[in-house]
Amino acid sequence: MAAPMNLYQLQPGSVMKISLISGGWGARRNLNQIGLHVGDKVSVIHKAPFGGPLVVENRGSRVAMGRRLAEKVEVEALR
């Protein structure tokens, strides 16, 4: 079995499914507000260098998020 990956580890063009959101209530609330939930299919559009934010697309909407929030989103390959 492959090691779990977080959203920030993906490269632009990757398409994965959100399998787990770790972190506390605040992280879950922030992700819910930008429309990311467990089971959603997300694609990485842009990743800024040197630990900068990344832009993901989910259901036709693009959102930017920081590295620390993206690291709390565990993803898995689509089946």
mmCIF file of the N, C-alpha and C atoms, coordinates in Angstrom:
data_MODEL
# 
_entry.id   MODEL 
# 
loop_
_atom_site.group_PDB 
_atom_site.id 
_atom_site.type_symbol 
_atom_site.label_atom_id 
_atom_site.label_alt_id 
_atom_site.label_comp_id 
_atom_site.label_asym_id 
_atom_site.label_entity_id 
_atom_site.label_seq_id 
_atom_site.pdbx_PDB_ins_code 
_atom_site.Cartn_x 
_atom_site.Cartn_y 
_atom_site.Cartn_z 
_atom_site.occupancy 
_atom_site.B_iso_or_equiv 
_atom_site.pdbx_formal_charge 
_atom_site.auth_seq_id 
_atom_site.auth_comp_id 
_atom_site.auth_asym_id 
_atom_site.auth_atom_id 
_atom_site.pdbx_PDB_model_num 
ATOM 1   N N  . MET A 1 1  ? 0.837   -1.179 0.000   1.00 0.00 ? 1  MET A N  1 
ATOM 2   C CA . MET A 1 1  ? 0.000   0.000  0.000   1.00 0.00 ? 1  MET A CA 1 
ATOM 3   C C  . MET A 1 1  ? 0.880   1.240  0.000   1.00 0.00 ? 1  MET A C  1 
ATOM 4   N N  . ALA A 1 2  ? 0.519   2.222  -0.801  1.00 0.00 ? 2  ALA A N  1 
ATOM 5   C CA . ALA A 1 2  ? 1.291   3.454  -0.904  1.00 0.00 ? 2  ALA A CA 1 
ATOM 6   C C  . ALA A 1 2  ? 1.128   4.295  0.359   1.00 0.00 ? 2  ALA A C  1 
ATOM 7   N N  . ALA A 1 3  ? 2.187   5.042  0.653   1.00 0.00 ? 3  ALA A N  1 
ATOM 8   C CA . ALA A 1 3  ? 2.135   5.938  1.809   1.00 0.00 ? 3  ALA A CA 1 
ATOM 9   C C  . ALA A 1 3  ? 1.123   7.048  1.546   1.00 0.00 ? 3  ALA A C  1 
ATOM 10  N N  . PRO A 1 4  ? 0.421   7.502  2.567   1.00 0.00 ? 4  PRO A N  1 
ATOM 11  C CA . PRO A 1 4  ? -0.556  8.575  2.361   1.00 0.00 ? 4  PRO A CA 1 
ATOM 12  C C  . PRO A 1 4  ? 0.131   9.852  1.880   1.00 0.00 ? 4  PRO A C  1 
ATOM 13  N N  . MET A 1 5  ? -0.546  10.567 1.006   1.00 0.00 ? 5  MET A N  1 
ATOM 14  C CA . MET A 1 5  ? -0.025  11.828 0.487   1.00 0.00 ? 5  MET A CA 1 
ATOM 15  C C  . MET A 1 5  ? -0.958  12.951 0.906   1.00 0.00 ? 5  MET A C  1 
ATOM 16  N N  . ASN A 1 6  ? -0.380  14.129 1.098   1.00 0.00 ? 6  ASN A N  1 
ATOM 17  C CA . ASN A 1 6  ? -1.244  15.276 1.359   1.00 0.00 ? 6  ASN A CA 1 
ATOM 18  C C  . ASN A 1 6  ? -1.330  16.133 0.106   1.00 0.00 ? 6  ASN A C  1 
ATOM 19  N N  . LEU A 1 7  ? -2.267  17.033 0.095   1.00 0.00 ? 7  LEU A N  1 
ATOM 20  C CA . LEU A 1 7  ? -2.556  17.854 -1.073  1.00 0.00 ? 7  LEU A CA 1 
ATOM 21  C C  . LEU A 1 7  ? -1.349  18.674 -1.510  1.00 0.00 ? 7  LEU A C  1 
ATOM 22  N N  . TYR A 1 8  ? -0.548  19.114 -0.564  1.00 0.00 ? 8  TYR A N  1 
ATOM 23  C CA . TYR A 1 8  ? 0.593   19.964 -0.914  1.00 0.00 ? 8  TYR A CA 1 
ATOM 24  C C  . TYR A 1 8  ? 1.692   19.196 -1.629  1.00 0.00 ? 8  TYR A C  1 
ATOM 25  N N  . GLN A 1 9  ? 1.743   17.892 -1.489  1.00 0.00 ? 9  GLN A N  1 
ATOM 26  C CA . GLN A 1 9  ? 2.775   17.089 -2.140  1.00 0.00 ? 9  GLN A CA 1 
ATOM 27  C C  . GLN A 1 9  ? 2.512   16.872 -3.627  1.00 0.00 ? 9  GLN A C  1 
ATOM 28  N N  . LEU A 1 10 ? 1.308   17.162 -4.089  1.00 0.00 ? 10 LEU A N  1 
ATOM 29  C CA . LEU A 1 10 ? 0.961   16.936 -5.484  1.00 0.00 ? 10 LEU A CA 1 
ATOM 30  C C  . LEU A 1 10 ? 1.569   18.001 -6.384  1.00 0.00 ? 10 LEU A C  1 
ATOM 31  N N  . GLN A 1 11 ? 1.802   17.615 -7.621  1.00 0.00 ? 11 GLN A N  1 
ATOM 32  C CA . GLN A 1 11 ? 2.318   18.535 -8.623  1.00 0.00 ? 11 GLN A CA 1 
ATOM 33  C C  . GLN A 1 11 ? 1.165   19.060 -9.482  1.00 0.00 ? 11 GLN A C  1 
ATOM 34  N N  . PRO A 1 12 ? 1.335   20.218 -10.118 1.00 0.00 ? 12 PRO A N  1 
ATOM 35  C CA . PRO A 1 12 ? 0.289   20.736 -11.001 1.00 0.00 ? 12 PRO A CA 1 
ATOM 36  C C  . PRO A 1 12 ? -0.101  19.711 -12.065 1.00 0.00 ? 12 PRO A C  1 
ATOM 37  N N  . GLY A 1 13 ? -1.387  19.590 -12.297 1.00 0.00 ? 13 GLY A N  1 
ATOM 38  C CA . GLY A 1 13 ? -1.909  18.609 -13.244 1.00 0.00 ? 13 GLY A CA 1 
ATOM 39  C C  . GLY A 1 13 ? -2.398  17.335 -12.576 1.00 0.00 ? 13 GLY A C  1 
ATOM 40  N N  . SER A 1 14 ? -2.062  17.133 -11.306 1.00 0.00 ? 14 SER A N  1 
ATOM 41  C CA . SER A 1 14 ? -2.496  15.940 -10.577 1.00 0.00 ? 14 SER A CA 1 
ATOM 42  C C  . SER A 1 14 ? -3.975  16.033 -10.246 1.00 0.00 ? 14 SER A C  1 
ATOM 43  N N  . VAL A 1 15 ? -4.671  14.898 -10.356 1.00 0.00 ? 15 VAL A N  1 
ATOM 44  C CA . VAL A 1 15 ? -6.078  14.820 -9.983  1.00 0.00 ? 15 VAL A CA 1 
ATOM 45  C C  . VAL A 1 15 ? -6.220  13.688 -8.978  1.00 0.00 ? 15 VAL A C  1 
ATOM 46  N N  . MET A 1 16 ? -6.724  13.999 -7.804  1.00 0.00 ? 16 MET A N  1 
ATOM 47  C CA . MET A 1 16 ? -6.854  13.020 -6.729  1.00 0.00 ? 16 MET A CA 1 
ATOM 48  C C  . MET A 1 16 ? -8.187  13.219 -6.013  1.00 0.00 ? 16 MET A C  1 
ATOM 49  N N  . LYS A 1 17 ? -8.474  12.270 -5.097  1.00 0.00 ? 17 LYS A N  1 
ATOM 50  C CA . LYS A 1 17 ? -9.690  12.336 -4.293  1.00 0.00 ? 17 LYS A CA 1 
ATOM 51  C C  . LYS A 1 17 ? -9.302  12.611 -2.846  1.00 0.00 ? 17 LYS A C  1 
ATOM 52  N N  . ILE A 1 18 ? -10.051 13.493 -2.179  1.00 0.00 ? 18 ILE A N  1 
ATOM 53  C CA . ILE A 1 18 ? -9.786  13.781 -0.767  1.00 0.00 ? 18 ILE A CA 1 
ATOM 54  C C  . ILE A 1 18 ? -10.270 12.600 0.065   1.00 0.00 ? 18 ILE A C  1 
ATOM 55  N N  . SER A 1 19 ? -9.361  12.023 0.852   1.00 0.00 ? 19 SER A N  1 
ATOM 56  C CA . SER A 1 19 ? -9.722  10.850 1.654   1.00 0.00 ? 19 SER A CA 1 
ATOM 57  C C  . SER A 1 19 ? -9.851  11.170 3.142   1.00 0.00 ? 19 SER A C  1 
ATOM 58  N N  . LEU A 1 20 ? -9.171  12.213 3.614   1.00 0.00 ? 20 LEU A N  1 
ATOM 59  C CA . LEU A 1 20 ? -9.188  12.520 5.046   1.00 0.00 ? 20 LEU A CA 1 
ATOM 60  C C  . LEU A 1 20 ? -8.790  13.973 5.250   1.00 0.00 ? 20 LEU A C  1 
ATOM 61  N N  . ILE A 1 21 ? -9.434  14.620 6.191   1.00 0.00 ? 21 ILE A N  1 
ATOM 62  C CA . ILE A 1 21 ? -9.031  15.966 6.587   1.00 0.00 ? 21 ILE A CA 1 
ATOM 63  C C  . ILE A 1 21 ? -8.607  15.880 8.045   1.00 0.00 ? 21 ILE A C  1 
ATOM 64  N N  . SER A 1 22 ? -7.309  16.056 8.282   1.00 0.00 ? 22 SER A N  1 
ATOM 65  C CA . SER A 1 22 ? -6.807  16.018 9.652   1.00 0.00 ? 22 SER A CA 1 
ATOM 66  C C  . SER A 1 22 ? -6.768  17.443 10.186  1.00 0.00 ? 22 SER A C  1 
ATOM 67  N N  . GLY A 1 23 ? -6.461  17.565 11.421  1.00 0.00 ? 23 GLY A N  1 
ATOM 68  C CA . GLY A 1 23 ? -6.426  18.897 12.017  1.00 0.00 ? 23 GLY A CA 1 
ATOM 69  C C  . GLY A 1 23 ? -7.657  19.129 12.863  1.00 0.00 ? 23 GLY A C  1 
ATOM 70  N N  . GLY A 1 24 ? -7.718  20.273 13.418  1.00 0.00 ? 24 GLY A N  1 
ATOM 71  C CA . GLY A 1 24 ? -8.796  20.602 14.340  1.00 0.00 ? 24 GLY A CA 1 
ATOM 72  C C  . GLY A 1 24 ? -10.023 21.179 13.663  1.00 0.00 ? 24 GLY A C  1 
ATOM 73  N N  . TRP A 1 25 ? -10.901 21.696 14.501  1.00 0.00 ? 25 TRP A N  1 
ATOM 74  C CA . TRP A 1 25 ? -12.161 22.242 14.044  1.00 0.00 ? 25 TRP A CA 1 
ATOM 75  C C  . TRP A 1 25 ? -11.957 23.411 13.088  1.00 0.00 ? 25 TRP A C  1 
ATOM 76  N N  . GLY A 1 26 ? -10.974 24.250 13.353  1.00 0.00 ? 26 GLY A N  1 
ATOM 77  C CA . GLY A 1 26 ? -10.721 25.412 12.512  1.00 0.00 ? 26 GLY A CA 1 
ATOM 78  C C  . GLY A 1 26 ? -10.315 25.037 11.097  1.00 0.00 ? 26 GLY A C  1 
ATOM 79  N N  . ALA A 1 27 ? -9.460  24.040 10.970  1.00 0.00 ? 27 ALA A N  1 
ATOM 80  C CA . ALA A 1 27 ? -9.035  23.597 9.639   1.00 0.00 ? 27 ALA A CA 1 
ATOM 81  C C  . ALA A 1 27 ? -10.204 23.020 8.863   1.00 0.00 ? 27 ALA A C  1 
ATOM 82  N N  . ARG A 1 28 ? -11.016 22.215 9.522   1.00 0.00 ? 28 ARG A N  1 
ATOM 83  C CA . ARG A 1 28 ? -12.191 21.641 8.862   1.00 0.00 ? 28 ARG A CA 1 
ATOM 84  C C  . ARG A 1 28 ? -13.176 22.730 8.435   1.00 0.00 ? 28 ARG A C  1 
ATOM 85  N N  . ARG A 1 29 ? -13.371 23.722 9.294   1.00 0.00 ? 29 ARG A N  1 
ATOM 86  C CA . ARG A 1 29 ? -14.268 24.828 8.971   1.00 0.00 ? 29 ARG A CA 1 
ATOM 87  C C  . ARG A 1 29 ? -13.761 25.606 7.764   1.00 0.00 ? 29 ARG A C  1 
ATOM 88  N N  . ASN A 1 30 ? -12.455 25.913 7.744   1.00 0.00 ? 30 ASN A N  1 
ATOM 89  C CA . ASN A 1 30 ? -11.882 26.666 6.628   1.00 0.00 ? 30 ASN A CA 1 
ATOM 90  C C  . ASN A 1 30 ? -12.033 25.906 5.316   1.00 0.00 ? 30 ASN A C  1 
ATOM 91  N N  . LEU A 1 31 ? -11.769 24.614 5.334   1.00 0.00 ? 31 LEU A N  1 
ATOM 92  C CA . LEU A 1 31 ? -11.897 23.818 4.111   1.00 0.00 ? 31 LEU A CA 1 
ATOM 93  C C  . LEU A 1 31 ? -13.355 23.710 3.681   1.00 0.00 ? 31 LEU A C  1 
ATOM 94  N N  . ASN A 1 32 ? -14.252 23.597 4.633   1.00 0.00 ? 32 ASN A N  1 
ATOM 95  C CA . ASN A 1 32 ? -15.677 23.549 4.315   1.00 0.00 ? 32 ASN A CA 1 
ATOM 96  C C  . ASN A 1 32 ? -16.129 24.865 3.671   1.00 0.00 ? 32 ASN A C  1 
ATOM 97  N N  . GLN A 1 33 ? -15.633 25.972 4.170   1.00 0.00 ? 33 GLN A N  1 
ATOM 98  C CA . GLN A 1 33 ? -16.007 27.278 3.634   1.00 0.00 ? 33 GLN A CA 1 
ATOM 99  C C  . GLN A 1 33 ? -15.531 27.485 2.198   1.00 0.00 ? 33 GLN A C  1 
ATOM 100 N N  . ILE A 1 34 ? -14.400 26.894 1.845   1.00 0.00 ? 34 ILE A N  1 
ATOM 101 C CA . ILE A 1 34 ? -13.928 27.032 0.462   1.00 0.00 ? 34 ILE A CA 1 
ATOM 102 C C  . ILE A 1 34 ? -14.424 25.888 -0.423  1.00 0.00 ? 34 ILE A C  1 
ATOM 103 N N  . GLY A 1 35 ? -15.244 24.998 0.146   1.00 0.00 ? 35 GLY A N  1 
ATOM 104 C CA . GLY A 1 35 ? -15.909 23.984 -0.656  1.00 0.00 ? 35 GLY A CA 1 
ATOM 105 C C  . GLY A 1 35 ? -15.163 22.680 -0.831  1.00 0.00 ? 35 GLY A C  1 
ATOM 106 N N  . LEU A 1 36 ? -14.227 22.356 0.049   1.00 0.00 ? 36 LEU A N  1 
ATOM 107 C CA . LEU A 1 36 ? -13.502 21.093 -0.048  1.00 0.00 ? 36 LEU A CA 1 
ATOM 108 C C  . LEU A 1 36 ? -13.979 20.143 1.048   1.00 0.00 ? 36 LEU A C  1 
ATOM 109 N N  . HIS A 1 37 ? -14.393 18.949 0.637   1.00 0.00 ? 37 HIS A N  1 
ATOM 110 C CA . HIS A 1 37 ? -14.929 17.954 1.554   1.00 0.00 ? 37 HIS A CA 1 
ATOM 111 C C  . HIS A 1 37 ? -14.339 16.588 1.241   1.00 0.00 ? 37 HIS A C  1 
ATOM 112 N N  . VAL A 1 38 ? -14.405 15.675 2.187   1.00 0.00 ? 38 VAL A N  1 
ATOM 113 C CA . VAL A 1 38 ? -13.962 14.304 1.976   1.00 0.00 ? 38 VAL A CA 1 
ATOM 114 C C  . VAL A 1 38 ? -14.791 13.700 0.845   1.00 0.00 ? 38 VAL A C  1 
ATOM 115 N N  . GLY A 1 39 ? -14.107 13.033 -0.082  1.00 0.00 ? 39 GLY A N  1 
ATOM 116 C CA . GLY A 1 39 ? -14.771 12.415 -1.222  1.00 0.00 ? 39 GLY A CA 1 
ATOM 117 C C  . GLY A 1 39 ? -14.743 13.261 -2.480  1.00 0.00 ? 39 GLY A C  1 
ATOM 118 N N  . ASP A 1 40 ? -14.395 14.535 -2.368  1.00 0.00 ? 40 ASP A N  1 
ATOM 119 C CA . ASP A 1 40 ? -14.341 15.416 -3.539  1.00 0.00 ? 40 ASP A CA 1 
ATOM 120 C C  . ASP A 1 40 ? -13.124 15.102 -4.398  1.00 0.00 ? 40 ASP A C  1 
ATOM 121 N N  . LYS A 1 41 ? -13.275 15.279 -5.707  1.00 0.00 ? 41 LYS A N  1 
ATOM 122 C CA . LYS A 1 41 ? -12.175 15.140 -6.649  1.00 0.00 ? 41 LYS A CA 1 
ATOM 123 C C  . LYS A 1 41 ? -11.579 16.526 -6.851  1.00 0.00 ? 41 LYS A C  1 
ATOM 124 N N  . VAL A 1 42 ? -10.272 16.654 -6.629  1.00 0.00 ? 42 VAL A N  1 
ATOM 125 C CA . VAL A 1 42 ? -9.596  17.945 -6.771  1.00 0.00 ? 42 VAL A CA 1 
ATOM 126 C C  . VAL A 1 42 ? -8.423  17.806 -7.739  1.00 0.00 ? 42 VAL A C  1 
ATOM 127 N N  . SER A 1 43 ? -8.153  18.881 -8.449  1.00 0.00 ? 43 SER A N  1 
ATOM 128 C CA . SER A 1 43 ? -6.983  18.911 -9.321  1.00 0.00 ? 43 SER A CA 1 
ATOM 129 C C  . SER A 1 43 ? -6.136  20.121 -8.955  1.00 0.00 ? 43 SER A C  1 
ATOM 130 N N  . VAL A 1 44 ? -4.830  19.935 -8.977  1.00 0.00 ? 44 VAL A N  1 
ATOM 131 C CA . VAL A 1 44 ? -3.901  21.015 -8.654  1.00 0.00 ? 44 VAL A CA 1 
ATOM 132 C C  . VAL A 1 44 ? -3.648  21.810 -9.929  1.00 0.00 ? 44 VAL A C  1 
ATOM 133 N N  . ILE A 1 45 ? -3.932  23.100 -9.879  1.00 0.00 ? 45 ILE A N  1 
ATOM 134 C CA . ILE A 1 45 ? -3.772  23.983 -11.030 1.00 0.00 ? 45 ILE A CA 1 
ATOM 135 C C  . ILE A 1 45 ? -2.403  24.654 -11.015 1.00 0.00 ? 45 ILE A C  1 
ATOM 136 N N  . HIS A 1 46 ? -2.017  25.173 -9.858  1.00 0.00 ? 46 HIS A N  1 
ATOM 137 C CA . HIS A 1 46 ? -0.759  25.919 -9.742  1.00 0.00 ? 46 HIS A CA 1 
ATOM 138 C C  . HIS A 1 46 ? -0.183  25.724 -8.342  1.00 0.00 ? 46 HIS A C  1 
ATOM 139 N N  . LYS A 1 47 ? 1.127   25.616 -8.281  1.00 0.00 ? 47 LYS A N  1 
ATOM 140 C CA . LYS A 1 47 ? 1.814   25.507 -6.989  1.00 0.00 ? 47 LYS A CA 1 
ATOM 141 C C  . LYS A 1 47 ? 2.956   26.511 -6.984  1.00 0.00 ? 47 LYS A C  1 
ATOM 142 N N  . ALA A 1 48 ? 2.901   27.467 -6.087  1.00 0.00 ? 48 ALA A N  1 
ATOM 143 C CA . ALA A 1 48 ? 3.934   28.500 -6.001  1.00 0.00 ? 48 ALA A CA 1 
ATOM 144 C C  . ALA A 1 48 ? 5.211   27.907 -5.403  1.00 0.00 ? 48 ALA A C  1 
ATOM 145 N N  . PRO A 1 49 ? 6.361   28.400 -5.819  1.00 0.00 ? 49 PRO A N  1 
ATOM 146 C CA . PRO A 1 49 ? 7.632   27.871 -5.292  1.00 0.00 ? 49 PRO A CA 1 
ATOM 147 C C  . PRO A 1 49 ? 7.903   28.327 -3.864  1.00 0.00 ? 49 PRO A C  1 
ATOM 148 N N  . PHE A 1 50 ? 8.850   27.653 -3.242  1.00 0.00 ? 50 PHE A N  1 
ATOM 149 C CA . PHE A 1 50 ? 9.355   28.014 -1.913  1.00 0.00 ? 50 PHE A CA 1 
ATOM 150 C C  . PHE A 1 50 ? 8.288   28.000 -0.830  1.00 0.00 ? 50 PHE A C  1 
ATOM 151 N N  . GLY A 1 51 ? 7.393   27.014 -0.859  1.00 0.00 ? 51 GLY A N  1 
ATOM 152 C CA . GLY A 1 51 ? 6.393   26.870 0.191   1.00 0.00 ? 51 GLY A CA 1 
ATOM 153 C C  . GLY A 1 51 ? 5.222   27.818 0.077   1.00 0.00 ? 51 GLY A C  1 
ATOM 154 N N  . GLY A 1 52 ? 5.039   28.401 -1.088  1.00 0.00 ? 52 GLY A N  1 
ATOM 155 C CA . GLY A 1 52 ? 3.932   29.328 -1.294  1.00 0.00 ? 52 GLY A CA 1 
ATOM 156 C C  . GLY A 1 52 ? 2.607   28.598 -1.457  1.00 0.00 ? 52 GLY A C  1 
ATOM 157 N N  . PRO A 1 53 ? 1.546   29.339 -1.693  1.00 0.00 ? 53 PRO A N  1 
ATOM 158 C CA . PRO A 1 53 ? 0.215   28.734 -1.786  1.00 0.00 ? 53 PRO A CA 1 
ATOM 159 C C  . PRO A 1 53 ? 0.037   27.894 -3.050  1.00 0.00 ? 53 PRO A C  1 
ATOM 160 N N  . LEU A 1 54 ? -1.004  27.102 -3.066  1.00 0.00 ? 54 LEU A N  1 
ATOM 161 C CA . LEU A 1 54 ? -1.348  26.364 -4.262  1.00 0.00 ? 54 LEU A CA 1 
ATOM 162 C C  . LEU A 1 54 ? -2.796  26.639 -4.622  1.00 0.00 ? 54 LEU A C  1 
ATOM 163 N N  . VAL A 1 55 ? -3.109  26.469 -5.893  1.00 0.00 ? 55 VAL A N  1 
ATOM 164 C CA . VAL A 1 55 ? -4.458  26.692 -6.405  1.00 0.00 ? 55 VAL A CA 1 
ATOM 165 C C  . VAL A 1 55 ? -5.011  25.339 -6.822  1.00 0.00 ? 55 VAL A C  1 
ATOM 166 N N  . VAL A 1 56 ? -6.187  24.990 -6.298  1.00 0.00 ? 56 VAL A N  1 
ATOM 167 C CA . VAL A 1 56 ? -6.834  23.731 -6.653  1.00 0.00 ? 56 VAL A CA 1 
ATOM 168 C C  . VAL A 1 56 ? -8.201  24.021 -7.261  1.00 0.00 ? 56 VAL A C  1 
ATOM 169 N N  . GLU A 1 57 ? -8.656  23.089 -8.079  1.00 0.00 ? 57 GLU A N  1 
ATOM 170 C CA . GLU A 1 57 ? -9.967  23.210 -8.695  1.00 0.00 ? 57 GLU A CA 1 
ATOM 171 C C  . GLU A 1 57 ? -10.836 22.067 -8.214  1.00 0.00 ? 57 GLU A C  1 
ATOM 172 N N  . ASN A 1 58 ? -12.079 22.400 -7.846  1.00 0.00 ? 58 ASN A N  1 
ATOM 173 C CA . ASN A 1 58 ? -13.038 21.417 -7.362  1.00 0.00 ? 58 ASN A CA 1 
ATOM 174 C C  . ASN A 1 58 ? -14.412 21.846 -7.853  1.00 0.00 ? 58 ASN A C  1 
ATOM 175 N N  . ARG A 1 59 ? -15.071 20.991 -8.610  1.00 0.00 ? 59 ARG A N  1 
ATOM 176 C CA . ARG A 1 59 ? -16.407 21.277 -9.142  1.00 0.00 ? 59 ARG A CA 1 
ATOM 177 C C  . ARG A 1 59 ? -16.475 22.597 -9.913  1.00 0.00 ? 59 ARG A C  1 
ATOM 178 N N  . GLY A 1 60 ? -15.448 22.892 -10.676 1.00 0.00 ? 60 GLY A N  1 
ATOM 179 C CA . GLY A 1 60 ? -15.451 24.098 -11.503 1.00 0.00 ? 60 GLY A CA 1 
ATOM 180 C C  . GLY A 1 60 ? -15.008 25.363 -10.798 1.00 0.00 ? 60 GLY A C  1 
ATOM 181 N N  . SER A 1 61 ? -14.757 25.313 -9.513  1.00 0.00 ? 61 SER A N  1 
ATOM 182 C CA . SER A 1 61 ? -14.300 26.492 -8.763  1.00 0.00 ? 61 SER A CA 1 
ATOM 183 C C  . SER A 1 61 ? -12.829 26.341 -8.417  1.00 0.00 ? 61 SER A C  1 
ATOM 184 N N  . ARG A 1 62 ? -12.113 27.430 -8.538  1.00 0.00 ? 62 ARG A N  1 
ATOM 185 C CA . ARG A 1 62 ? -10.696 27.430 -8.174  1.00 0.00 ? 62 ARG A CA 1 
ATOM 186 C C  . ARG A 1 62 ? -10.517 28.206 -6.881  1.00 0.00 ? 62 ARG A C  1 
ATOM 187 N N  . VAL A 1 63 ? -9.737  27.613 -5.975  1.00 0.00 ? 63 VAL A N  1 
ATOM 188 C CA . VAL A 1 63 ? -9.448  28.267 -4.698  1.00 0.00 ? 63 VAL A CA 1 
ATOM 189 C C  . VAL A 1 63 ? -7.958  28.154 -4.403  1.00 0.00 ? 63 VAL A C  1 
ATOM 190 N N  . ALA A 1 64 ? -7.439  29.145 -3.706  1.00 0.00 ? 64 ALA A N  1 
ATOM 191 C CA . ALA A 1 64 ? -6.045  29.131 -3.279  1.00 0.00 ? 64 ALA A CA 1 
ATOM 192 C C  . ALA A 1 64 ? -6.010  28.808 -1.796  1.00 0.00 ? 64 ALA A C  1 
ATOM 193 N N  . MET A 1 65 ? -4.981  28.091 -1.398  1.00 0.00 ? 65 MET A N  1 
ATOM 194 C CA . MET A 1 65 ? -4.802  27.787 0.028   1.00 0.00 ? 65 MET A CA 1 
ATOM 195 C C  . MET A 1 65 ? -3.319  27.732 0.347   1.00 0.00 ? 65 MET A C  1 
ATOM 196 N N  . GLY A 1 66 ? -3.017  28.025 1.587   1.00 0.00 ? 66 GLY A N  1 
ATOM 197 C CA . GLY A 1 66 ? -1.636  28.004 2.048   1.00 0.00 ? 66 GLY A CA 1 
ATOM 198 C C  . GLY A 1 66 ? -1.126  26.583 2.262   1.00 0.00 ? 66 GLY A C  1 
ATOM 199 N N  . ARG A 1 67 ? 0.182   26.493 2.393   1.00 0.00 ? 67 ARG A N  1 
ATOM 200 C CA . ARG A 1 67 ? 0.847   25.204 2.570   1.00 0.00 ? 67 ARG A CA 1 
ATOM 201 C C  . ARG A 1 67 ? 0.358   24.475 3.808   1.00 0.00 ? 67 ARG A C  1 
ATOM 202 N N  . ARG A 1 68 ? 0.239   25.165 4.932   1.00 0.00 ? 68 ARG A N  1 
ATOM 203 C CA . ARG A 1 68 ? -0.131  24.492 6.189   1.00 0.00 ? 68 ARG A CA 1 
ATOM 204 C C  . ARG A 1 68 ? -1.532  23.900 6.124   1.00 0.00 ? 68 ARG A C  1 
ATOM 205 N N  . LEU A 1 69 ? -2.470  24.578 5.489   1.00 0.00 ? 69 LEU A N  1 
ATOM 206 C CA . LEU A 1 69 ? -3.821  24.036 5.354   1.00 0.00 ? 69 LEU A CA 1 
ATOM 207 C C  . LEU A 1 69 ? -3.831  22.875 4.362   1.00 0.00 ? 69 LEU A C  1 
ATOM 208 N N  . ALA A 1 70 ? -3.101  23.021 3.265   1.00 0.00 ? 70 ALA A N  1 
ATOM 209 C CA . ALA A 1 70 ? -3.058  21.961 2.251   1.00 0.00 ? 70 ALA A CA 1 
ATOM 210 C C  . ALA A 1 70 ? -2.424  20.677 2.800   1.00 0.00 ? 70 ALA A C  1 
ATOM 211 N N  . GLU A 1 71 ? -1.496  20.802 3.728   1.00 0.00 ? 71 GLU A N  1 
ATOM 212 C CA . GLU A 1 71 ? -0.859  19.621 4.311   1.00 0.00 ? 71 GLU A CA 1 
ATOM 213 C C  . GLU A 1 71 ? -1.812  18.836 5.209   1.00 0.00 ? 71 GLU A C  1 
ATOM 214 N N  . LYS A 1 72 ? -2.929  19.409 5.595   1.00 0.00 ? 72 LYS A N  1 
ATOM 215 C CA . LYS A 1 72 ? -3.899  18.709 6.437   1.00 0.00 ? 72 LYS A CA 1 
ATOM 216 C C  . LYS A 1 72 ? -4.918  17.918 5.620   1.00 0.00 ? 72 LYS A C  1 
ATOM 217 N N  . VAL A 1 73 ? -4.835  18.008 4.292   1.00 0.00 ? 73 VAL A N  1 
ATOM 218 C CA . VAL A 1 73 ? -5.774  17.322 3.406   1.00 0.00 ? 73 VAL A CA 1 
ATOM 219 C C  . VAL A 1 73 ? -5.076  16.104 2.816   1.00 0.00 ? 73 VAL A C  1 
ATOM 220 N N  . GLU A 1 74 ? -5.485  14.914 3.246   1.00 0.00 ? 74 GLU A N  1 
ATOM 221 C CA . GLU A 1 74 ? -4.914  13.665 2.734   1.00 0.00 ? 74 GLU A CA 1 
ATOM 222 C C  . GLU A 1 74 ? -5.666  13.253 1.485   1.00 0.00 ? 74 GLU A C  1 
ATOM 223 N N  . VAL A 1 75 ? -4.922  12.849 0.453   1.00 0.00 ? 75 VAL A N  1 
ATOM 224 C CA . VAL A 1 75 ? -5.540  12.481 -0.816  1.00 0.00 ? 75 VAL A CA 1 
ATOM 225 C C  . VAL A 1 75 ? -5.150  11.065 -1.219  1.00 0.00 ? 75 VAL A C  1 
ATOM 226 N N  . GLU A 1 76 ? -5.944  10.488 -2.113  1.00 0.00 ? 76 GLU A N  1 
ATOM 227 C CA . GLU A 1 76 ? -5.666  9.150  -2.646  1.00 0.00 ? 76 GLU A CA 1 
ATOM 228 C C  . GLU A 1 76 ? -5.974  9.154  -4.141  1.00 0.00 ? 76 GLU A C  1 
ATOM 229 N N  . ALA A 1 77 ? -5.429  8.177  -4.845  1.00 0.00 ? 77 ALA A N  1 
ATOM 230 C CA . ALA A 1 77 ? -5.647  8.064  -6.289  1.00 0.00 ? 77 ALA A CA 1 
ATOM 231 C C  . ALA A 1 77 ? -7.111  7.757  -6.581  1.00 0.00 ? 77 ALA A C  1 
ATOM 232 N N  . LEU A 1 78 ? -7.583  8.262  -7.708  1.00 0.00 ? 78 LEU A N  1 
ATOM 233 C CA . LEU A 1 78 ? -8.947  7.968  -8.137  1.00 0.00 ? 78 LEU A CA 1 
ATOM 234 C C  . LEU A 1 78 ? -9.044  6.518  -8.578  1.00 0.00 ? 78 LEU A C  1 
ATOM 235 N N  . ARG A 1 79 ? -10.197 5.930  -8.380  1.00 0.00 ? 79 ARG A N  1 
ATOM 236 C CA . ARG A 1 79 ? -10.372 4.539  -8.801  1.00 0.00 ? 79 ARG A CA 1 
ATOM 237 C C  . ARG A 1 79 ? -11.342 4.468  -9.941  1.00 0.00 ? 79 ARG A C  1 
# 
